[in-house]
Amino acid sequence: MDLQDCPQYVHNLALPVELELASIPLALCEALRLEEGTVLKTNQPPGALVNLSAGGVWFGVAEPMIMDGKLCVRMLRIGEASPSTTA
């Protein structure tokens, strides 16, 4: 579907996009001990791809990068494969 095929009111709807770097299992007692400055380690190597979702639905894969001193992501794939075969 092309953007011009969408009704005009759809063009300005806000859609929160989530970038999933990693998921870390924590016991409740560990989570309660978290404090500012705590470092949570993941098994992701630096530069690992991140999954993108909107409304809890996976829609793509992106590459983390730094641009103008800000953490950004570059879109690599959109809707081509399930998340289990990507990042």
N, C-alpha and C positions, 0 to 999 in steps of 0.2 A: 504494500500500500504506500503510495506517495503522499507527502504532506498536503499537496493540493487536493487530494481526494477526501481529506478530513473536513468536517464542518468547521467553520471559522472559530466557534467558541472553544474548540478543542485545542487550538494553537497556544492558548495562554494558561491552560491547566497546569498546576504544579504537580510534579511527580517525583517524590523522594527516591533517589537512587542510592543504593547501599553498595559499598565496596568492602568485600570480605577478605581481609588479609589472612586471617587464620581463625581457628576455633580451638580453644584450650579448655580441656576438662578440669574443673576445680571442685574439690570437695567443699561443701558449705562452710566448714570450719576454716579452710584456707581462704575462701572469699571474704569471710568476716575479718581476717587478719590483714587484708590488703590495706595499704596506706600510701599516701603520696610518696613518690620516689621508688615504689616497688617496681621491679622489672619483671615482666612476664615473658618468658622465653617461648618461642614457637619452634616447630621443626621445619619452618620455611627457610630456605636459603635466601640471602640477599638477592633482590631482583626477581624473586618468584612472581609469577602472574597472579592476579587477583580476579575473583569472580564478581560479576556485577548482577544485581537484582533490583527489581522495583516491585513494591507491594508483595515481597516475598517470592517473586517469580524470577528465576534466573533468566538473563537475556544476553550475557556476553562475557568476554574476558578482556582484561586490560593489563598494561604494563606500568608499574609504578615508576615515576620519574620526578625530578626536581626541576621546576621552571620558575624563574624570578624569586628564588628562595622559598617556594611553596611546594608542598607535596601535591603532585598531580598524577593522573593516569592517562595513558594513551590507549585508545580503543584499538584492539587487535582483531577481535571476532565478535560479531553480533548475531545471535540466534542460530549458529551453525551446528552446535553440538550440545549435548547435555553437560552439566557441570562435572559429572563424574569422569568425563574424558578430557577435561581441560586443565585448569590451574591446579 
